[in-house]
Amino acid sequence: MDTTGTILHRFVFAMLCIVLAGPLVPPVSAKDDDSESSDGSSSSDSHDGNPLHARMEAIGDSFGHLARALQKAPAPAQTAQYLKWAEALHTNLKAAHQLTPAHAQALGDKERAAMNTAFKKDMTAAAATAQKLVAALKKDDLKQAATLITKLKVLRNAAHEKYREPDHDDE
């Protein structure tokens, strides 16, 4: 076989390998390996570049797990898992405190400043409640933890009324 034939044969073989191996290779994302933090939150900005939305998604995940777990009859054997979710919730609430609701940018200076101040106050209250939740779970006080989840639900609902983007559909 001549050199051109060998090169063509190798090229066809390489293309065939790529085509056949394609479904076996996981997709490559543009984010770095270290973009996922230890609390399960992503440092990449999702939802049109809004880092607050990404934090809120992480908060919602942790909160949802806890709310479902503590709703009826929490399992004392699962307290370690509840504690992990509560710690992730607390961490993400503290981080969200530093961010700004996306639709605040469309407001005038006074309204934006007022919204940011109120948002930080509400996030501080939620983070303090989450910190109490962590403390209750560390003491294995599941009854107190369930009470604090109820309080966090009230805070969450009030915050959604105030800060959620107007075009955001309720889930």
Secondary structure, DSSP 4 states (H G I P E B T S, - for coil): --HHHHHHHHHHHHHHHHHHHGGGSPPPPSS-GGGB-TTS-B-S--TTT-HHHHHHHHHHHHHHHHHHHHHS---GGGHHHHHHHHHHHHHHHHHHTTS--GGGGGS-HHHHHHHHHHHHHHHHHHHHHHHHHHHHHHTT-HHHHHHHHHHHHHHHHHHHHHHS-TTPPP-
